[in-house]
């Protein structure tokens, strides 16, 4: 499209000459005789360029151009004037004109100046647009930055709050073991504020824990790049309180996958450990309590017949004494050769009344049963001692057969009404290194479960007693204990769950659901053995325990 | 005829021990020993026993199942548990089917005296039908309002043993039952207790709760009101007699135990009437009609209709339930105290006096008022006759207090 040019000159011939030249070159032109005329033209049309005289009646060309450059900055201007004056030219250039042509002019001069002015104008416009664009972009960027700054700040606040609210200790280290993060829990637990430790090496901080162990683990974590854990790390706090920490060491990886540091995450497990030990104690007490009533009964029974028999012996002795005395009289009479019918009748009467024949037959049995009763009581008491085994955590060499024997005895009252006990013990069982108290608990759990399983069947059906069978076998390296019942078996759908903690099929209040779970952990985790079962619905269940003869950790 | 006793225990050594220990009584007792419930039931067919003494836990059929069966088949057989078990659950099961509970190990005297007492009781009540009736009783009906009150108290979170004991001691049925439980060795406290609050305390609130709410040892009177016999009158008379017996006992400086016993014996002295009214109401109406028709005493009328008096029935029940001897004695002989003439102060004396005073002092014409009077001959022998006016005054004070309470 042709550029639109406004020609302002008070001399008409100059205007027409200019228009002629420009039209020939393909520009579109409008003429104005003075500045006021030109201002009106500006309001009607859009111009690209103004060619203006300086000296005109009314407003001067320079003032007009000043007006234009303010109101229409995109219009280029060229002065066409008769004044050959450097000062004027300078003034015009300063008012924003792109060219200054002195009259008389030739055609080429005009066209070159016009072309040049239009190009410059074009550049100026583009430049301005570019700048405007740039500014916009910068603004956008700035806004973006501000926004992300805000988000970052928020995230930071959140992260700080999170770190502060975490009730575990969090410490971040760089590769030189210098502390870069230290949360509030760390401050509290170690009694060291963040400001005092940031930038310091962990080994330089006065922390009352097992420093060597911790540093070794940090080193391992850095070299291997693997997560590491330490359990039960003792921490002596500044108030002298002992705590137990569970610590994990996590490698912090950079973008490249290289290790940049270690994140230490530690939690106070004192309370948990305390509860665990309480639970263990409670379970032990529970099983003792469970047995107490039964054991009392087991002791009451022999006590009853020992008492009865002793009472009988007392009376029997009185009768025998009477008979003895009567025989004595007879003996005296025989010595004196004065036996009378009376004396013989008296003896006969005494023998009859005291039932002497019966007594002579019965007294030895009564003594035998009394002794047996006393033996039964002492066996129960001995078994109780063996069963409860003070010092449950101590590992000793245990005769598994004997341990089973005493467990069977103390639990007798739990099974004897529903089942007969059959044992088949391998006489060549080696001693097994284990903690007898815990092992007895396991045996007790399984025996009681067996009794309950049988009792369910007995109650629902035949009323006949079932059988609990306990076998032991050894192959030299390990021993195997099999405890089977003739109960109803374990339904397939609950089989995978029976070792789960808190899983129970018993009524609420009847079992904690911990028995088999703890048994399993005692056998597998503490003794490195195995525990499994075979079961057949309607036939019964066999629990199989295998223990290595030399347990781990010995 | 020798008494027939059946012992059941799954432990043969126990049976042999018992057999030897009780050998001294072989001339009086015929003892049979069996090892299982099934065997016991078999032995009973055709050959009845007077008393069965059974172990609690036995394989296949346990003691409570056995005694339950016995209760239904042979209701007048006296049922005693001899058990070494102390689990509450087990004991709860026998509370209703056993008359008495002896715990193992027990000494020879306890066993002998418990069984001997049962036999002595059987002499008190000779009428077989009544014996059967009383032996079958698990619980006596309580006054509905008192029963409801106890049940509410037991369920309330802030009830106290004392409060519960207080309400129980207003009700003869509940008192009799709670004394049975606490005096027998059911809960391992075989002591002569004659104070319901103490009994509840010894049993423990939880046990009492279970007994009342789950086992149902108490029940409430649901019989239709009898035309000529007011249940409330019986309660009223019982409570007042108990209170007067205690007042008189205190006045005569009886010790706390005797005074408690006097109260309980007074409360329970007519428990036989409750047994009869609750179980054979029509026949009891007959008794009352007979009194009017033939113008005879209550005792005579009861003898005519039942062949026994309410005192006999009450004594049999309280004896069967193992209540303290002094209470059984007072219940049995409250009309004829001279049978147990003794120089010691005994609850019987106070119950007899209180019963007489209560009827006398009762302005409304109670059924027995014109019939039963104090046995002056008996009091003469005790040298207490001149004390009567003094007691009447006490009795009147008691009435005043009663009014103020109301």
HADDOCK unambig.tbl for C-alpha pairs under 7 A between the chains (distance, minus, plus):
assign (segid A and resid 293 and name CA) (segid B and resid 86 and name CA) 6.40 0.50 0.50
assign (segid A and resid 293 and name CA) (segid B and resid 87 and name CA) 6.56 0.50 0.50
assign (segid A and resid 297 and name CA) (segid B and resid 84 and name CA) 5.01 0.50 0.50
assign (segid A and resid 297 and name CA) (segid B and resid 85 and name CA) 5.55 0.50 0.50
assign (segid A and resid 300 and name CA) (segid B and resid 84 and name CA) 5.64 0.50 0.50
assign (segid A and resid 300 and name CA) (segid B and resid 104 and name CA) 5.84 0.50 0.50
assign (segid A and resid 300 and name CA) (segid B and resid 105 and name CA) 5.43 0.50 0.50
assign (segid A and resid 301 and name CA) (segid B and resid 84 and name CA) 6.63 0.50 0.50
assign (segid A and resid 301 and name CA) (segid B and resid 104 and name CA) 6.98 0.50 0.50
assign (segid A and resid 301 and name CA) (segid B and resid 105 and name CA) 6.95 0.50 0.50
assign (segid A and resid 303 and name CA) (segid B and resid 105 and name CA) 6.02 0.50 0.50
assign (segid A and resid 304 and name CA) (segid B and resid 14 and name CA) 6.88 0.50 0.50
assign (segid A and resid 304 and name CA) (segid B and resid 104 and name CA) 6.12 0.50 0.50
assign (segid A and resid 304 and name CA) (segid B and resid 105 and name CA) 4.45 0.50 0.50
assign (segid A and resid 304 and name CA) (segid B and resid 106 and name CA) 6.60 0.50 0.50
assign (segid A and resid 305 and name CA) (segid B and resid 13 and name CA) 6.51 0.50 0.50
assign (segid A and resid 305 and name CA) (segid B and resid 14 and name CA) 5.08 0.50 0.50
assign (segid A and resid 305 and name CA) (segid B and resid 17 and name CA) 4.84 0.50 0.50
assign (segid A and resid 308 and name CA) (segid B and resid 17 and name CA) 4.99 0.50 0.50
assign (segid A and resid 308 and name CA) (segid B and resid 18 and name CA) 5.94 0.50 0.50
assign (segid A and resid 308 and name CA) (segid B and resid 21 and name CA) 5.02 0.50 0.50
assign (segid A and resid 308 and name CA) (segid B and resid 108 and name CA) 7.00 0.50 0.50
assign (segid A and resid 309 and name CA) (segid B and resid 17 and name CA) 5.16 0.50 0.50
assign (segid A and resid 309 and name CA) (segid B and resid 20 and name CA) 6.51 0.50 0.50
assign (segid A and resid 309 and name CA) (segid B and resid 21 and name CA) 6.23 0.50 0.50
assign (segid A and resid 311 and name CA) (segid B and resid 21 and name CA) 5.90 0.50 0.50
assign (segid A and resid 312 and name CA) (segid B and resid 20 and name CA) 5.48 0.50 0.50
assign (segid A and resid 312 and name CA) (segid B and resid 21 and name CA) 4.70 0.50 0.50
assign (segid A and resid 417 and name CA) (segid B and resid 58 and name CA) 6.13 0.50 0.50
assign (segid A and resid 417 and name CA) (segid B and resid 59 and name CA) 4.46 0.50 0.50
assign (segid A and resid 418 and name CA) (segid B and resid 59 and name CA) 6.22 0.50 0.50
assign (segid A and resid 463 and name CA) (segid B and resid 60 and name CA) 5.21 0.50 0.50
assign (segid A and resid 464 and name CA) (segid B and resid 60 and name CA) 6.48 0.50 0.50
